[in-house]
Amino acid sequence: MHHPRTDRLRAFAPVAPLLALALTSAVGCGGSSEEPIGGDGRADFVFTSERDGSDDLFVMDAAGGGRVRLTDHPAREASASFSPDGSTIVFLSDRGLGSPIHLMDADGGNVRQLQNHVLSWGTTRGRTSSPISLALSPVFRPDGQKVLFVVPTERPEVAGIYLMNLDGSEPTRLPVEIWGDTRAVAFHPDGQRVVFTRGGDIYVANVDGSGEARLTETTGGELTPRFSPDGATVLFLRSEWNAAERRYDYDLYSMAADGSGVTRLTETGRESGGTFSRDGSTIIFSSGRDGDSEIYSMRSDGTSETRLTRRRGYDITPAAR
């Protein structure tokens, strides 16, 4: 089934190269070449950066210091997310044939590819495009025992939201309807519900398929929904047509978990997704507002914005530890 907004929303998949295309600024222009000095050395969030010529994963503390490079590979790495205990990172990579979903230790070691018949469907059918788009939005279940992901294909026998074991075995499709534009999925902290996009709007449903509810219904389109750590709030990106500049603007919004109280948090039109900090007090997000896509932080109410990265090449898709 199709929706009139799906064509442009498909182009905003939550992987590094496509997120960069959503920004109207040219990559590599503007900005200082220096990172902020300071920080406490903790790995508070992981993000994708093109700063050294390829899409690799880095960690940094919440003050913008303590930057450490985790991957150094010519392949693209994107959409990284920590396990609940902070010991493991799940991420997308096109470094190998077949499945794009990989795990590694939080220090960047022990990289392993998660393989199963669902994640390898594209290569077994003669697909020649990058495997990084075969599955998207991998995240850990809140108990850390399984990985959730979405397969965004028009093939009904494969498309869906899945759970699998940490070794890639037993991929199980959730009885939840998705469309070709479904690019993001995330757990509620209770592990019993998921939030996802379909036809440009945000939905929630229990993992058994029951209790589905539509949270948004707008003329724009919603992307990358994420629950706050307490499950009371949903953070998301909204796209709206800017007639004056003839382009789509992307800004961050929040709302209550039942869809009420929608609040606009940013107004630059250049954002590309965000995440709550572990305690929910801060939002870490990427934005092209200063001529290059960089990482910023702000309070959960949208105040006290602070720029955290200052390097040429885009820095995107941050995820809190």
C-alpha positions in Angstrom: 0.0 0.0 0.0 1.3 3.5 -0.8 0.8 6.9 0.6 1.3 10.2 -1.2 4.2 11.2 1.0 6.2 8.0 0.8 8.4 8.8 -2.2 10.2 11.7 -0.5 10.2 10.0 2.9 12.0 7.0 1.3 14.8 9.3 0.5 15.4 10.1 4.2 16.4 6.6 5.4 18.3 6.7 8.7 21.6 5.8 7.2 24.6 8.1 6.9 24.8 8.8 3.2 21.0 9.4 2.8 20.8 11.5 5.9 23.4 13.8 4.5 21.4 14.2 1.3 18.5 15.6 3.3 20.6 18.6 4.2 20.7 21.4 1.7 24.1 22.6 2.9 27.2 21.3 1.1 29.2 18.7 3.0 32.6 19.9 4.0 31.9 23.7 3.9 32.2 26.0 6.8 33.0 25.4 10.5 36.2 25.3 12.4 38.6 22.4 12.1 38.9 22.2 15.9 36.9 20.1 18.3 35.8 21.7 21.6 38.4 21.2 24.4 37.4 19.5 27.6 34.9 16.8 28.5 35.2 14.0 31.1 36.3 11.2 28.7 33.2 9.2 29.0 31.6 7.6 25.9 28.1 9.2 26.3 27.1 8.8 22.6 28.1 7.2 19.4 27.8 8.8 16.0 28.7 8.5 12.3 31.3 10.9 10.9 32.8 11.6 7.5 35.5 13.7 9.0 38.4 11.4 7.8 37.0 10.7 4.4 34.8 7.7 5.1 31.7 7.0 7.2 33.1 5.7 10.4 31.8 5.4 14.0 33.1 7.6 16.9 32.2 8.1 20.5 32.3 11.3 22.5 31.2 12.6 25.9 28.2 14.9 26.4 30.5 17.9 26.7 31.9 17.4 23.3 35.3 16.0 24.4 36.9 12.6 24.7 36.4 11.8 21.0 37.5 8.2 20.1 37.3 6.6 16.7 35.8 3.1 16.9 35.9 2.0 13.2 38.5 2.6 10.5 37.2 0.9 7.4 36.5 2.0 3.8 33.0 0.7 4.1 30.1 2.9 5.4 29.1 2.5 9.0 25.8 4.0 10.2 22.9 3.9 12.6 24.8 2.8 15.6 23.1 2.1 19.0 24.4 1.0 22.4 23.1 -2.1 24.3 21.3 -1.2 27.6 24.5 -2.0 29.6 26.7 0.0 27.3 29.0 -2.9 26.5 28.0 -3.6 22.9 27.1 -1.5 19.8 24.8 -2.6 17.0 25.3 -0.8 13.7 24.9 -1.0 9.9 27.8 -1.5 7.6 28.3 -2.5 4.0 31.8 -4.0 4.8 30.7 -7.5 3.8 28.2 -9.4 1.6 24.8 -10.2 2.9 23.6 -8.8 6.2 24.3 -5.1 7.0 23.8 -5.6 10.7 26.9 -5.9 12.8 27.8 -6.0 16.5 31.0 -4.9 18.2 32.3 -4.3 21.7 31.9 -0.7 22.9 35.7 -0.2 22.4 35.4 -1.0 18.7 36.8 -4.5 18.9 35.3 -8.0 18.2 33.2 -6.9 15.1 30.8 -9.7 14.0 28.2 -9.8 11.3 24.7 -11.1 12.1 23.5 -13.4 9.4 20.2 -15.1 8.7 17.9 -15.7 5.7 16.0 -12.5 6.2 19.1 -10.2 6.4 20.6 -11.9 3.3 17.5 -11.7 1.1 18.8 -9.0 -1.2 22.1 -10.7 -2.1 20.4 -14.1 -2.7 18.1 -12.5 -5.3 20.8 -10.9 -7.3 20.5 -7.4 -5.8 23.5 -5.3 -6.7 22.9 -2.1 -4.5 24.7 -1.6 -1.2 23.6 -4.1 1.5 23.5 -1.3 4.0 19.9 -0.6 2.9 18.7 -4.1 3.2 17.8 -3.6 6.9 17.5 -0.4 8.9 17.2 1.0 12.4 18.8 -1.8 14.4 18.3 -1.3 18.2 18.6 -3.6 21.2 15.5 -4.7 23.1 15.6 -3.0 26.6 16.7 -6.3 28.2 19.7 -6.5 25.8 18.8 -10.0 24.7 17.6 -9.3 21.2 17.9 -6.9 18.3 15.0 -5.1 16.6 15.2 -4.0 13.0 13.1 -3.2 9.9 13.4 -4.6 6.4 12.0 -1.8 4.1 11.2 -3.6 0.9 8.2 -3.8 -1.4 8.4 -7.6 -1.2 5.6 -8.7 1.1 7.2 -12.0 1.9 10.2 -10.2 3.5 9.1 -6.7 4.5 8.5 -6.2 8.2 9.7 -5.4 11.6 11.8 -8.2 13.1 13.4 -9.4 16.3 16.4 -11.7 16.3 18.9 -13.2 18.8 22.3 -11.6 19.3 23.9 -14.2 17.1 21.4 -13.5 14.2 19.4 -16.6 14.7 15.6 -17.0 14.9 14.5 -13.8 13.1 10.8 -13.3 14.0 8.6 -10.9 12.1 6.3 -8.9 14.3 2.6 -9.0 13.3 2.7 -5.2 12.5 1.9 -3.7 9.2 4.5 -1.6 7.5 4.7 0.2 4.2 7.6 0.8 1.8 8.5 4.1 3.6 8.9 2.5 7.0 12.5 3.3 7.9 12.6 3.6 11.6 11.5 1.5 14.6 12.3 1.7 18.3 11.3 0.1 21.6 9.3 1.6 24.4 11.4 1.2 27.6 9.1 -1.6 28.8 10.1 -3.8 25.9 6.5 -4.6 25.1 5.7 -1.8 22.6 7.4 -0.4 19.5 7.1 3.0 17.8 7.5 3.2 14.1 6.6 5.2 11.0 4.1 4.3 8.3 2.8 6.5 5.5 4.6 9.5 7.0 2.9 9.2 10.4 4.0 7.7 13.7 2.3 4.6 15.2 2.8 2.5 18.3 1.8 -1.1 18.8 2.4 -4.0 21.1 5.0 -6.5 19.9 2.2 -9.1 19.5 0.5 -6.7 17.0 -2.3 -5.6 19.4 -3.1 -2.2 20.6 -1.9 -0.3 17.5 -2.5 3.5 17.7 -1.8 6.3 15.3 0.0 9.2 17.1 0.3 11.7 14.3 -1.7 12.8 11.3 -0.2 15.8 9.5 0.3 17.2 6.0 4.1 16.9 6.5 5.8 13.7 7.4 7.3 12.2 10.6 10.6 10.3 10.8 13.0 8.7 13.4 10.7 8.4 16.4 12.3 7.6 19.7 10.9 7.2 23.3 12.4 9.0 26.2 14.0 6.8 28.9 10.9 7.0 31.0 8.6 6.2 28.1 6.5 9.3 28.6 7.7 11.3 25.6 8.4 10.6 21.9 11.1 12.6 20.1 10.7 12.8 16.3 11.7 14.6 13.1 9.0 16.4 11.1 9.3 17.4 7.4 7.3 20.3 6.1 7.3 22.1 2.8 9.0 25.5 2.8 7.3 27.3 -0.1 9.5 30.4 0.1 12.7 28.4 -0.4 11.0 25.5 -2.3 12.5 22.7 -0.2 11.5 20.6 2.7 12.4 21.7 6.2 13.3 19.1 8.9 12.9 20.0 12.6 12.7 18.2 15.9 9.5 17.8 17.8 8.3 16.0 20.9 5.0 14.8 22.1 3.5 12.8 24.9 3.4 9.0 24.4 -0.3 9.1 23.5 0.3 11.7 20.7 -0.9 14.7 22.6 1.1 17.9 23.4 3.1 18.2 20.2 5.9 20.7 20.8 8.3 22.1 18.3 11.9 22.1 19.6 14.0 23.5 16.8 13.3 26.0 14.0 16.3 25.8 11.6 14.8 23.4 9.1 18.2 21.6 9.0 18.0 18.8 11.6 18.5 15.1 10.8 17.4 13.2 13.9 18.1 13.1 17.6 18.2 10.9 20.7 17.6 11.4 24.4 20.4 11.1 26.9 20.3 8.2 29.3 18.7 10.3 32.0 16.3 12.0 29.6 17.3 15.5 30.5 19.2 16.2 27.3 18.6 15.7 23.5 21.6 15.0 21.3 21.0 15.7 17.6 22.6 16.4 14.3 22.0 19.6 12.3 23.2 21.3 9.1 22.3 24.8 10.5 25.9 26.1 10.4 26.8 25.0 6.9 28.0 21.5 7.7 26.2 18.7 9.6 27.4 18.7 13.2 26.3 17.3 16.6 24.5 19.5 19.0 22.9 19.1 22.4 20.0 20.9 24.1 17.7 20.4 27.0 14.7 18.2 26.5 12.5 21.3 26.3 14.6 22.6 23.4 16.5 25.3 25.3 20.3 25.7 25.8 21.5 24.5 22.5 25.2 23.7 22.4 27.4 22.7 19.4 29.6 19.7 20.2 31.5 18.9 17.0 33.5 21.2 14.7 35.1 19.3 11.9 34.7 19.3 8.2 32.6 16.4 6.9 29.3 15.5 8.3 28.7 14.2 11.8 25.2 12.5 12.1 22.9 9.9 13.7 24.0 10.2 17.4 22.7 7.6 19.8 23.1 7.9 23.6 24.8 5.3 25.7 
